[in-house]
Amino acid sequence: MKLDTLVKPSVLTQPVYEPGKPIEDVARELGLDPAGIIKLASNENPWGSSPLAVAAAKRALEHGELYPDGGCFSLRQKLATRWGLAAEQFIVGNGSNEIIELLGHVFLREGDEVVMAAPAFVVYKLVTRLFGATPVEVPLREWRHDLDAMAAAITPRTKLVFVCTPNNPTGTANTEAEVLAFARALPEHVVGVFDEAYAEFLVNAPDLRPLIAEGRKIICLRTFSKIYGLASLRVGYGYGSAEMCALLNRVKQPFNVNAIAQAAALAALDDSDFAEKTARENRAGLADLVRGCEGLGLEVVRSVANFMLVRVGDGERVFNALQRRGVIVRPVRSYGLPEWVRITVGTPAQNARFISELAIATRV
Ligand SMILES: Cc1ncc(COP(=O)(O)O)c(C=O)c1O
């Protein structure tokens, strides 16, 4: 009997997540010096990690023999103070990615529908499929979530709705008024998931806490990967009602967030200097990238996040050409955008290097 006859059908049809290529892989495959390669493919922080977080992580490493606090008590306490919510209103995950999967464990079964924008962060679709549920993808309108169309796509079978603002891969955001009106109008049988992975890059991020306080079925997701530069440590969190967080807690692994990540995240919350510098530099970097790309006659999507779409013609070809020249970006054909690549905002030097390599790579 072949192994795949034993496998759940949802696994066999599961698309595979394609991450941005690591520098070491590109160096090995193309025979390049890793020191000369820049990776602007995964919306990572070009300024490194929060120094306070790194110092705390090093201290935590001294006690690698102990299991971490499975309940992330200190981190949830600190988040509670920061957000003016109760500690029970937080769930900490191995990246916010894990919380998306926990939502699947808690809410999704075969026959359920999950409404999401297209394109939006691909993990929503992957998790939906993994649990045998059906993604209902609603095209963006003028590059932003079409929240009216998403509301209209809700049926009695809808369990979850994902709203990603700013959205990945477009970097566009809906306004607070739009997001709040949408959340308020969600029917009783639907859980609203508001992915705020890039919210710290916004000047005015939508604040859904009043709706959480009203008892609505809402969860918001945040991550330490981006603004605090801790992508490698894998830590993110959700906030919502205590009931929602207790349900998600039930299905997580006992020690899902390691102690080094917890210590780093705790310290990162005190590192407003680093977070502010990241956001400030990002705004300047975005402006440089827009100017550079438009100077080459290329169309861009105006972004408010730490990445941007550029229309390069044949996205795959330009991705490969850039990679051969030591610049890793993200092709977005799998997001239905074959003519575009997504570029993460880098340091001024990285952005300048990208623009000069792009000028060569887009020359046919
Ligand atoms: C929109 C969005 N949500 C969630 C994540 C997951 O972040 P993490 O698992 O690193 O917290 C990402 C990562 O790129 C993202 O783009």
Ligand as a Chemical Component Dictionary entry (heavy atoms), coordinates in Angstrom:
data_LIG
# 
_chem_comp.id                   LIG 
_chem_comp.type                 NON-POLYMER 
_chem_comp.pdbx_formal_charge   0 
_chem_comp.three_letter_code    LIG 
# 
loop_
_chem_comp_atom.comp_id 
_chem_comp_atom.atom_id 
_chem_comp_atom.alt_atom_id 
_chem_comp_atom.type_symbol 
_chem_comp_atom.charge 
_chem_comp_atom.model_Cartn_x 
_chem_comp_atom.model_Cartn_y 
_chem_comp_atom.model_Cartn_z 
_chem_comp_atom.pdbx_ordinal 
LIG C1 C1 C 0 0.587 39.785 6.867  1  
LIG C2 C2 C 0 1.439 38.874 7.660  2  
LIG N1 N1 N 0 0.933 38.276 8.733  3  
LIG C3 C3 C 0 1.654 37.450 9.493  4  
LIG C4 C4 C 0 2.971 37.188 9.178  5  
LIG C5 C5 C 0 3.705 36.220 10.026 6  
LIG O1 O1 O 0 4.651 36.793 10.826 7  
LIG P1 P1 P 0 5.371 35.992 11.969 8  
LIG O2 O2 O 0 4.913 34.575 11.922 9  
LIG O3 O3 O 0 6.811 36.125 11.697 10 
LIG O4 O4 O 0 4.951 36.659 13.252 11 
LIG C6 C6 C 0 3.565 37.791 8.078  12 
LIG C7 C7 C 0 4.953 37.501 7.731  13 
LIG O5 O5 O 0 5.513 37.893 6.773  14 
LIG C8 C8 C 0 2.765 38.646 7.282  15 
LIG O6 O6 O 0 3.259 39.231 6.190  16 
# 
loop_
_chem_comp_bond.comp_id 
_chem_comp_bond.atom_id_1 
_chem_comp_bond.atom_id_2 
_chem_comp_bond.value_order 
_chem_comp_bond.pdbx_ordinal 
LIG C1 C2 SING 1  
LIG C2 N1 SING 2  
LIG C2 C8 DOUB 3  
LIG N1 C3 DOUB 4  
LIG C3 C4 SING 5  
LIG C4 C5 SING 6  
LIG C4 C6 DOUB 7  
LIG C5 O1 SING 8  
LIG O1 P1 SING 9  
LIG P1 O2 DOUB 10 
LIG P1 O3 SING 11 
LIG P1 O4 SING 12 
LIG C6 C7 SING 13 
LIG C6 C8 SING 14 
LIG C7 O5 DOUB 15 
LIG C8 O6 SING 16 
# 
